[in-house]
């Protein structure tokens, strides 16, 4: 996976083109720390399972890319990845509860 420090819009535009044309994930670094990942829309759709693309990553390719993404983001052990999953599940649950409260308040 590539890493890039984003400084201006021209550079961001070039990174978007690179992510799209080479089908690479690019880690965006801020203050020396990975903060985000730039993916092509096609790759994002594929990863979340909404793409009908015929070209697919092999299981090994997906595993390699996932490992690189997690490691670059500081999730370099099974325990850290499990904590991340638990945090995400908690955030989803909290967001659902907040939406339900808002929906009831509006109704």
C-alpha positions in Angstrom: 0.0 0.0 0.0 1.2 3.5 -0.8 1.5 6.3 1.7 1.1 10.0 0.9 1.3 13.2 2.8 -1.5 15.4 1.4 -0.6 19.1 1.2 -2.7 20.7 -1.5 -5.7 20.0 -3.8 -3.5 19.3 -6.8 -1.7 16.6 -4.9 -5.0 15.1 -3.7 -6.3 15.1 -7.3 -3.2 13.2 -8.4 -3.7 10.7 -5.6 -7.3 10.2 -6.5 -6.3 9.5 -10.1 -3.6 7.0 -8.9 -6.0 5.2 -6.6 -8.5 4.9 -9.3 -6.2 3.9 -12.2 -4.0 1.5 -10.3 -6.6 0.1 -7.9 -4.4 0.8 -5.0 -5.2 1.7 -1.4 -3.3 4.9 -0.4 -2.8 5.6 3.3 -3.1 9.4 4.0 -0.6 10.5 6.6 -1.1 13.6 8.9 1.5 14.6 11.4 3.3 11.4 10.8 0.3 9.2 11.6 -1.9 7.2 9.2 -5.3 8.9 9.4 -7.3 7.7 6.4 -7.3 5.5 3.4 -8.0 6.6 -0.2 -9.6 4.0 -2.4 -11.2 4.1 -5.8 -15.0 4.0 -5.7 -14.9 0.6 -7.5 -12.6 -0.8 -4.8 -14.7 0.6 -2.0 -17.9 -0.9 -3.5 -16.2 -4.2 -4.0 -14.9 -4.3 -0.4 -18.3 -3.6 1.1 -20.0 -6.1 -1.3 -22.1 -3.8 -3.5 -20.1 -4.1 -6.7 -21.1 -6.3 -9.7 -17.6 -6.1 -11.1 -16.5 -9.3 -12.7 -12.8 -8.7 -11.8 -12.3 -9.6 -8.2 -9.4 -9.8 -5.8 -8.2 -13.3 -5.0 -8.6 -14.4 -1.4 -4.9 -14.1 -1.0 -4.9 -10.6 -2.5 -7.7 -9.4 -0.2 -5.9 -10.9 2.8 -2.6 -9.2 1.9 -4.3 -5.9 1.3 -6.3 -6.1 4.6 -3.2 -7.1 6.6 -1.3 -4.1 5.1 -4.2 -1.7 5.9 -4.6 -2.9 9.4 -0.9 -2.9 10.1 -0.4 0.6 8.7 -3.2 1.8 10.9 -1.7 0.4 14.1 -3.8 -2.7 14.3 -1.0 -5.2 14.2 -2.4 -8.0 16.4 -5.5 -10.0 16.6 -6.4 -8.5 20.0 -6.2 -4.9 18.5 -8.3 -5.9 15.5 -10.9 -7.5 17.8 -11.0 -4.3 19.9 -11.5 -2.3 16.7 -14.4 -4.5 15.7 -16.0 -4.2 19.2 -15.6 -0.4 19.0 -17.2 -0.2 15.6 -20.1 -2.4 16.7 -20.6 -0.1 19.7 -20.5 3.0 17.5 -23.1 1.5 15.2 -25.3 0.6 18.1 -25.1 4.1 19.5 -25.8 5.7 16.2 -28.9 3.4 15.7 -30.1 4.4 19.2 -29.6 8.1 18.5 -31.5 7.8 15.1 -34.4 6.0 16.9 -34.5 8.8 19.5 -34.5 11.5 16.8 -37.2 9.6 14.8 -39.4 9.4 17.8 -38.9 13.0 18.7 -39.9 14.1 15.1 -43.0 11.9 15.0 
